Amino acid sequence: MGFILAAAGIILAFIRFYFGYKPELLKRNVLAIYSHYLDLKFMQVIKNQLIEEVAGIFFMLGIFLIAFTKEKDENEKTNEIRLRAFFIAAYLNVLFVLISLLFTFGMGFMYMVMVNMAFWLIAYIVSFRLMTAGHRKRITTPNSTENL
């Protein structure tokens, strides 16, 4: 389900930003706690095109499910790998934020903030999958006694 949601989010974002498509169905009144386009609004109902939000929600929920769905053979070693992957993702995320603060400005920094929403989950998924694959490779070699 995670891969389906993430793919749907990517496809919707591609349709919105590559083709510029904004379906009338997703133009709705929404409560804006803070909105700053042409004018500044606090706690008001505004008309907004929701395709970007729907794409973002699908993508974030998808990668969240990919990251934290239990493995078929989940055990203590898997939990240890998860913890190590989480720390790696945290370190990479802090590094990403520091680099963003030092080298991006204005709207470029806002784009980095948007990328950062998903970066830590993607870093976690990649590090967890790489460490899990490495562990499985080690346990399938003839001299290994450790089980996953």
C-alpha positions, 0 to 999 in steps of 0.5 A: 500500500505504501508504494501505491500511495507514494507512486500516486503522490509522485504521479499527481505532483508530476501532472500538476507541475509538469503539465500545469494541470489543476482540476476544478474538482480540487478547488475548494474552500479551506481553513488557512491558519496562515496564508501569504500569496498576494496578501497575508491572511490568518485564520480565514477560509480561502479558496485553494487548489488542493492537488499539491496537498493531495500529492504531498499527503499521498507521497508522505503517507506512502513513504511513511508506510514503506519505512515503518511496515513490519518485515515478514521476519522482524526480530531483535536484529531487525530492530537493531538495524532499524535503530541504526538506520534511524540514527543515520537518517537523523545525522543525514537530515541535520547535515541536509538542514545545515547545508540548506541554511548555509547555501540556499536563500529566499524561495530556494530555501523554501524548496529545501524545507519542502524536500526536507519533509521527505528527506529523513524518511527516504534516508531512513528507508535507504539506510535500513534497506542497505543494512538489511541487505548487507545483513542478509548477505552475511547470514547466507554465506556458509561461515555465518551463524547469525540469524535474521 
